[in-house]
Amino acid sequence: MRKRLWTVFIKTAMAGAALGTLVVCNVGAQNTGDRITVPFSDGAKPRTLIVKMIQGGITVRGYEGKDAIVETTSRSGNSTRRSSRPSNVPEGMHQIANNSGGLDITEEGNIVTIHGGVMHSSDVVIQVPSQTSLKLETINGGAIVVENISGEVDAQNMNGAVTITNVSGSVVANSMNGKVNVSLNKVTPNKPMSFSTMNGTIDVTLPADMKANLKMKTDNGDIWTDFDVKLDASHAPTVEDNSKKGGRYHVRVDKAMYGSINGGGPEIQFVTSNGNIVIHKK
């Protein structure tokens, strides 16, 4: 199977000049100004977009086209590094800050994969056909935003919010430090989902007729919903029997609350350490 590779560098000129895009290796991609158009191999088969960023935010929007359209904006003010003047540099010379970002883009087997640069912060905005599954990861410097997608969405943000709206399919959304806000129009039948954060509120809107079993846990916060949740009071505590290790018997009571909506179905987890859980009926 043929693998297509694009290496994209974003160049920032001095004094706030406009961004330009240089495609170093281009086989089939179209470079128009500050955007790169990447075709999927087969528009009739399922599509997947994978984005992995070290520094920067990710925005993905579904549209009625057939290609992936990638736009990148370098955060020139965030990555300036000043160093002492080397001995071989004469007095009177000034440093030109290297604020360039970079992307590596590949397409293989109807999967478009985008890797962000390591040293400099860039925000990436991508348009894909609405029926595309997503796997998105970023560590520092921005939020993950998803709009108008029908497919499986997996969004992982280390330091920033996750906002997913007007989506049909299934969602796994996690942030270590940030709010998780998700609105689903339709859900994939019998597909478990998970929404979690360490520090932040979880706010999720589900279809009114959705059947699901719920696991809800917040260490420092409250749980709110307008669903008629049938709580499961019989959920057994976790028992750790260490009788073979000196006769110690340990019972650990799980702080999570369990329940069901509309008779029950696949499990949906809502877990936060510091924040409220809000579950809306659409």
N, C-alpha and C positions, 0 to 999 in steps of 0.2 A: 504494500500500500504506500502510495506516495505521500510524503510528509512535506508540508509547505511551511517555510520559516520566514518571519519578518523580524528584523531587529530595528527598533524605532528609538531614536534619540530626540528629546525635545531640547532645543537650544534657546537660551535666553540671552538677548543682547543687553548691552549696558544701558543705563539710564531709563529702564522700564520700557524698552522697545518691545514690539509685538513678538509673540512666540512664532517660531518656525518649526517645521517637522522635516526630518531627514530620514528617509527610508534607506537603510544600508543594504539590505538584501531583500529583494522584492520579486516574488514569483506569483503573479496573478493578483496581488493586492493593488488597490487604487489609492494613490496619495493625492488628496485635494486640500491644499492649504494646511490647516491644523487638524485634519481628520484622516484616518485610515479606514478603508472599506475592505473587510476580509470576508470572502465568500465561503459558505459552508459547502462541503463536498457534494452532498445530496439533499436537496430541499424536501424530498419526500420521506426522509427518515428522521427519527428523533434527533434533536440537536441538544448539545450541552455547552455551556460557557463556564470556564474555570478561571477565576481571577485570584491571584495571590500577591498582595502588596505588603511591603515592609513599612513604608512611610506614605500615608495618604488615604484619602477616602475613595469609596467605590459607589457609583450610581449606575443602575441598570434599568432601562426602560424598554418595555415591549412596544413594538410597532408593527405595521402591516407589511414591511419589506421582507426580503429574503436573506440579507447579509448581516454580518456584525459590523457596526460602525463605531469606531473607537476614537475618542477625543481625549487629549490629555492636557492638563494645565499644570505647569511647574510652579511650586510655591517658592518663588525666588527669594522672598524675604526670610524664609525659615531656615535656610541651610548655609548661610554665609559663614565661612570659617576663616578666621584671621590667624595668620601665623607670623612668627618673627622673620625679619628679613634675613635671607641666607647670606653668607659671607661673599658669595660671588655676584650678588645683586648690588649695583651702585646706588648711592644715595640719590634721592629724587625720583626713583621709580615707584609706582604704586601698584598694588595688587588688584587683579581683576578676579572677582569672586566667581567660583565655578558653581553655578546654581542649576546646572543642567540635570534634568531627570532622564529616565530611560525606561523602555518597555521591550520585552521579548515576547513576540506573538507567534504561536504555532497553530496550525489547523491540521488535524489528522482524524480520519474516521468520524467526521461530523462533530468533532470536539474542538472548540477554539479555546486555547489556553494562553493566558496573559500573566506574565511575571513582571512586577514592578522593580524599579531600581532600589539599591540598598542605601546609598549615601544621601540622596536628596528626596525631598517630599514632593509628590505629585498627586493630583486628583484625577481620576479617570472616570469618564462618562461613556457608557456603552449603550447603543441601541441594538436590540436583537429581535428576531421574529417572536411574536407573543408566545408561541408554543415552544419554549426553550427551558430546559432545566438548568439550574444555577448552583455553582459551588463557589462561594465568595469568602475570602479571608483577608483581613488586614490587622496590623499590630498597633501602629501609632499614627496619629495625625488626622483622623477623620472618621466620618460616619459611613455606614452602609445603608444605601437607599435602594429599594426595589419597587417598581411600579408596573402594573399592567402585564403580568406574567401568568402564563398557564403552564404549570409543570412542577417539578420538585425543586424546592429552594432550600439550600443549606447555607446559612450566613453566620460567620464566626468573626467577632470583633473583640480584640483584646482591650482597647481603650477608646471607646466611643459608642454611640448609639446605633441601634439597628431599627430601621423603619421600613416596613413592608406593607404596601397597600394595593388594593384592587388586584388580588392574586387568587387564582384557582389552582388547587392541587394539594400539596403537602408542604409543611414548613418545619425546619429545625432552625431556631434562631438563638444565638448565645452571645452575651457580652460579659466581660469581666467587670468593666466599669462603664456603665451606660444604660440608658433606658431601652427596653425592648417593646416596640409598638407594632402590632401586626393586625391587619384586617383581611379576612378571607371571604371571598364571594361563594366559592364552592370548595369542597374538600374531596380528596381521593378516597373512595370507600376502603375501609379496613386498613387504613394507613396510620400508624402511630405518629405523634408529633411531640415536639418538646420546645419550651420557651424558658430560658434561664438567664440570670445575671447575678453577679456577686453584689454589685452596688447599683441599685436602680429599680424603678417601677416596671412591672410587666403589665402591659395593656393590650389585650387581645380581643378581637371581635370575630365571632363564629356564626355560621348560618343558624337560623333559629331552629331548624329541624335536625340539626346534627346529633347523631347518636355517639356517645363517647363515655368512657370511664375517665375520671379526673384524679390526678394526684396534685395537690396544692400545698406548697410549703413556703412560709416566710418566717425567718427568725426574728426580724424586727420590722413588723408591718401588719397590715390588715388585708383581708380578702373580701372583695365585693363582686357581686354578680346579679344580673336580672334573670338568669336561668333558674328554673326550678330544679335545684340540685338535691338528689336523694343521697344523703350522707350514709356512708358505710361505717357503722359503729363497731362492727365485728372484726375489723382488720386487726390481726394479731400482732403483738409486739415482737420485735426480733429477740430471740433467745440465743445466747451463747453459752453452751454447756462445756465447761472446762473441767469436768470431773476427773478426767484422766491426767490433769495437770495440777494435782494437789487438792482436788475437791471444791474448787471455786466455781460458783454458779453466778452467771451474769445475765441480767435482763436489760435490754436496751429498748426504750420506748421511742418509736419514730414520731417526730413532731409533725409529720405530714398529715393532711386531711385527705380522705378518699371519698369519692362519691360518683354519681352517674347522672347523665342528662339524657332525656328521651329514651330511657330503657337501657342505656349502656352500649358500648362498642369498643373501638380501639382506644388505647390509653393515650391521654394527653397530659404531659407534665408541665407544671408551672412552678418554678423554683427560684427564689431570690433570698439572699441573706439580709439585705438592707433595702426594704422598699415594699410597697403595696402590690397586690395582685388584683387586677380589675379584668373581669371576663364579661364582655358585652354579648347580648343577643342581637344579631343583625336584623 
